[in-house]
């Protein structure tokens, strides 16, 4: 299938596969997409790139949200992870 006319359902599927860190090849095989078109669009930061990044960011959001919730509920390992996230993000923001 060509990636030029992606349906809303197919876009959501790409996000979902990316959220669980499937490779581009695995996404294309599973969704019957042309790998070369997929890669070309991804490399040019087109719609595929945005869908893949959105899926990965949504996963990261869910993971971080869970860490902060566990930390608030007293989990020492989660508190340590939360502090590391905060420190890392603060350093990145200072370097901008």
Buried (B, 14 or more C-beta within 10 A) or exposed (E): EEBEEBEEEBBEBBBBBBBEEBEBEEBBEEBEBBEEBBBEBBEEEBBBBBBBBBBBEBBEEEEBEEBBEBBEEEBEEBBEBBEEBEEEEEEEEEEE
